[in-house]
C-alpha cells in the first residue's frame, strides 16, 4: 500500500504477521539527506498492528523532521 503525503511516498509493508512498517521516499525519487548523508529511502523502525498506524507514524515523522529530510541542493 502506497500513500502520497506532502511530496513523499509512504509505503506500508508487513514484516512478519501483524508487524507493519513504513518506508518513506521522495515522490520525485531524489534522495533524502539526513544530517548530510544521502538515502534513497528511510524505513521506520516501529512495528504497528496495521498499515494505517504505520502510515500515520510515517506522516508524523515527515512533519517532525521536515528540516532534516531535505536534499543538499
Residue pairs with C-beta under 8 A, 6 or more apart in sequence:
1 11
1 12
1 51
1 55
2 9
2 10
2 11
2 12
3 9
3 10
3 11
3 12
3 55
4 10
4 27
5 58
5 59
5 62
6 62
6 63
7 26
7 27
7 28
8 24
8 25
8 26
8 27
8 62
9 24
9 25
9 26
9 27
10 22
10 23
10 24
10 55
10 58
10 59
10 62
11 22
11 23
11 25
12 20
12 21
12 22
12 51
12 52
12 54
12 55
12 58
13 20
13 21
13 22
13 23
14 20
14 21
14 51
15 21
15 47
16 47
18 49
19 47
19 48
20 47
20 48
20 49
20 50
20 51
20 53
20 54
21 43
21 44
21 45
21 46
21 47
21 48
21 54
22 43
22 44
22 54
22 55
22 57
22 58
23 41
23 42
23 43
23 44
24 32
24 41
24 42
24 43
24 44
24 58
24 61
24 62
24 69
25 32
25 40
25 41
25 42
26 32
26 71
29 40
30 71
31 38
31 39
31 40
31 71
32 38
32 39
32 40
32 41
32 42
32 69
32 71
33 39
33 69
33 70
33 71
33 72
34 42
34 65
34 68
34 69
35 68
36 72
38 72
42 69
44 54
44 57
44 58
44 61
46 54
46 57
48 54
48 57
62 69
